Amino acid sequence: MKILNKNKRMPLWLNILLIVVPLFCVIISLLAGRYFISPLEVWKTLFSPSFGEAPTTVVMELRLPRSLAAAFVGASLAVSGAAYQGVFRNPLVNSSLLGVSQGAGFGASLAIVALGGGAVLYPCSFIFAVMAVGLSILAGRIAKSNTNVTLILGGTIVSAFFGALTSILKYMADPYSQLPSITFWFMGSFASVGSIHLVAIIPMVIGMGLIFLCRWKINVLSMGDREAATLGLNTGFYKLLLIGGATLCTTAAVCISGVIGWVGLVIPHIGRMLVGNDNNRLIPVSISLGAAFMVIIDILARNLTASELPIGILTALVGTPFFVYLLKKTKGGVWR
């Protein structure tokens, strides 16, 4: 079958375009802002760090780390959504399916309330996000089932559980300092991202790499477990591998940006409109589109109003009408 051809390659021009588009968006993000920097100044700053104290500080310490973080976060959320939609055979699932966002949210809230926030927030959110996914998978094991429906239900249960724990922490938090910090973290932002946070790119790259290397197997899994097993695929192993890769990059993304919704739902479907359902093409296209989309959203968040808008608000404004469109097109969540 054509969809199983793992050696099928994309044309060279498309590969180049997938690299150029997000790179162009990152360059634009270095220029845009309340403090305008010309393209020549950006060039000199990037390749001659001693050029001008003000441009160097703005570009190298503020805009470049933030733009790189936005690009990798967008790519991670988009490719995780694409992987989940293929593995679970449902076009309406996203990268937070197995409780990643709620688990990370509880970890961040716990760090803010009990540990004073700061640098400890990031490992706490990472640990509890991984724990949430582990509990979602464990729920399927307890039910003695490994079906997609069981995993989705497990994710729903775990998300509700960690959501309740987070609500308790919000109730206990100081309403003048801790509660606003929790609230803004759940809205998503790159405002506090600096060079030190770029270490999170490492697990994002590892997770995206696992999904990219197994992208053609998602085509097989999307046919159903019985059909995939008939074709000789170890469905249990590759499901765990893909879920692990998606969890790793999503968790690292959420840790540095907070909760950003809709990207994992919207971007893969835009990719399908461009290249179809074949994951050999869809996965790299989702990575590129997700990176470009998030950088553009971040530019808008920094420049639309006098005070910076949370990223999650803008992605929801884009994602909500698109979700309604998907509901109409998919007739309630099945592939057509």
N, C-alpha and C positions, 0 to 999 in steps of 0.2 A: 504494500500500500504506500501511496505517496507520502502520507503523513508520518510514516515510520522511517523515512530515509534520513538517517542521522548524518550522512555525509553531504547532504544538500547545503550548499554555501550561498550566502547572500552576495549580491553583486558588489564589486569593489566600491562603486560610487556611494552605495548605501552605507557601507562600513565607514567610509570617510565622513559622510554626513552625520552619522551617529556620534562621532567624536567631535566634529566641528561645532554642532549646534549647542551642546552644553558648554563647550569651551568659550564660544562667543558670548553666551549669557553670563558666564563668570567674568569675562573682560568688561562687559557692560556694567556689571555690578560694581566693579572697581572704579568706574567713572561716576556713577550715579550717587547722589546724596546731597545733603544740604551744603556740604563743602565740596564744590565741583572741582574735579581734577581732570585736566585735559589728557587725551590719549598719549601725547608726547611725555607728559609728566609721569604717567603710569608706566610707560616703557622705561624711562630713566630710573624710576624707583625700583622696578623689578630687577633690572640688570645693573644698576649702579646704586646700591643701598645708601651710599653717602650723599646722594642727591637730595638736598632740601630736607630739613628736619620735619616740617609739617606734613608734606606729602608722604614721606617715608613712614611716619607714624600712622597716618590715617590708612594707608594702603596695606602695609605689612603687618601692623598690629591689630587693626580693626576690620577692614573690609575683606582682605584676602582670607584670613581664617574663617570668617563668617560665611563667605561665599563658598569656600570648599566644604564646610560643614553642611551648608544647605544643599549643595549638589549631591553629596554622598547620602545624606538623610533622604532626600527625594528619590534617589535611585534605589536605596534599600527598601523603602516603603512600597515603591511601585513594583519592584521585581518580586517582593514577598507576596504582594497581592496577586500578581500573575501566577506565581507558583501555587498558592493556596486555591485559587479558582480552578486551576487544572487538576490538582490532586483531589480536591473535594467535589469536582464536577458541578460547581455552582457559580454562576457569574456574579452573584451578589454577596460573596464573602470578601473579606479584606485582610490586611496584615495583622489586625488585632483580634482575629478570630478566636484564638486559644487563650485569651486573657492577658496578653502581653501588656497592653496599655493600663489595665486596672491593676495588675501586679506591680508594674513600675510606678504607677501613681501612689499605691500604698507605700512602697519603699521610699519614694521621695517625701511623702507626707510624714512618715515615721522619722526620717532623718531631720526634717524641719522641726517637728514638735519635740522629739526626744533627744536629738543630738545637736540641735542648733543650726542645722543646715550646713552650708559651705561645701567643701570638697567631698565630704562624706555622703552627700546626696547622690552622687553618680554611682558609686559601687552599691549603695543600698537599693536604688531603683533597678540596677542591672540584676542583682541577686534575686529580688522578688519577682521580676519579670520572668526570669528563667524558671523560678519555682512555680509560677502560675501555669506555665506551659507543661511542666512536669506533672502537676496535679491534674491538668486536663487530660493528659494521656493516661495517667493512673486511673482516672474515673472510668475510662474505657476498659482497662484491665480488670477493674473490680467487677464491672458488668459482664466480664468474660466475653467481650466483644471488641473487635477492632475495626468496626465499620465507620464510614465517614459520618453517619448520623450520630453515633455515639460520641465521637470526638468533638463534634460541633456542640452537642448537648453538654459535654464535659466542660468545654470552653465557656459556655453560657453560665453554667453553675459556678465555676471558679471566678468568672468576672463579677457575678453578683456577690459572691462571698467577699472578694477583695474590695468591691465597691462599698459594701456595708462596713468593713473595717476602716476604710478611708473616711467614711461619714462619721464614725466614732472619733477619729483623730481630728476631723474638722470641728466637731463639737467641743473637744477638749482644747483646741488651739487658742492661743491668744488672738482675740479678734482684731487687734490693731497692728500686729506684726506677722505672726505665723499664718493666720488664715488668709490674708492677701497673698502671701508667698505661695501657698498651696493652690489657691485659685488661679493665679497667673501661670503657674507651672502646668496646670491642666489645659490652659489655652494655647500653649506652645509658643516658643520664641527662640530666636538666635541672638538676642540682645546681649547675653552674658557669655557668649562663646568667644574663647581666645585660643591662642596657639596650643596651650596645654590640653585643650579638649580634643584636638585632632588625633590623639592617640586612639579615640573611638573608631577612627577610620579603619584600623586594622581588623577588628572583628567584622565590620561591615564588608570589607573586601573579601574576607574568608567566607562569610555567609553567601555573598553574591557569587563568589567563585564556585561554591558547591552547586548552587542552583544552575549556573551557566553550564557547568560540565555535565549536568544531568538533564539538560533542557529537553532533549529528544525523548527521554523516558517519561516526561510529563505527558507527552502525546499518547503514550501507551496507557498510562494510568488513567487518563481522562476517558478511556473506553470502558472502564469498569474493572473491578478486581478480577472477576472470572476471566474476562477476555485477556487481560494483561498476564495472568498466570498461564493461560493457554499458550501465549506467545513466548513463554519462558522467562518472564520477568519476576524477580523476587519482590513482590509488591510490598510486603512488610518492611523489608530493608530500605527500599528506595523511598517509601513514604516517610519513614523516620529520618532518613538522610535529608530529604527535601524540607521537612518540617523543622529539622534541626538547623539547616542553613537559613531558612526564612526567620526562625526565632532568633538566631544569633545576630543577623544584621538588623532586624526590627528592634530588638532589645537595645543594641548599641545606639541606634538612631533615636529612640525614645529617651534614652538616658541624657543626651546632650541637648535635645530640642523640646522635651516635654511631649505632651500628647497632641499629635497632629492627625486629624482624621481625613477621610475621603481620598487621600492620595492613592492608597492601595486599591481602591475601588475604581476610581475614575481613570487613572492613567493606563492600566492594562486594556481597558475597553477602547480608549482612543488608539492604542497600539493595534488592536484587532481591526479597527476601522481602516487602518493604513496598510497592514500586512497580512491580515487574516488570522486564523486560529493556530497556525503552526508555531509551536513554541521554539523551534529552531530560530525563527525570526522574532517572535513576540518577546522573548526574554531580553535579548540585547536592545530591542526597540524600547521596551519598558524602562530599562536602565537609563537610556539616553533621555527619553521624554520625562521621566521622573526627576532627573537631575536638572534639566532645563526648566521644567515647570516650577520646582521649588525655589530655584534661584530667582526666577521672575516674580514669584509671590513674595519672596523676601525683599526684593527691590520695591515692590508696591507697599509692603508693610512699613518700610523705612521712609517712604516719601509721600504717601497719600495724605497724611494728616500731620499736624504739628507734633503730636506725640505718637510714638510707634504703635502700630496695631499688632495684636497677637496674630501669629500665623494661622492658628486654628480657625479664627473667624473668617479669614479670606478663603481658606480651602473649603470651609463649609458653604460659603456663598456660591462657590463654583460647583461643589459636589451635590448639594441638595437638588437643584433642578435636573442635574444629570442622573441622579438616582431615580427620580420620577420617570425619566425617559427610559431607563433600563427596566424598571418595573413593567412599563407598557410593552417594551420590546420583547422581554423574556417571559411574559405572562406568569409572573409570580415566582421566577427563580429557576427555570429549567432552560437548558440550551435549546436554541431553535436553529 
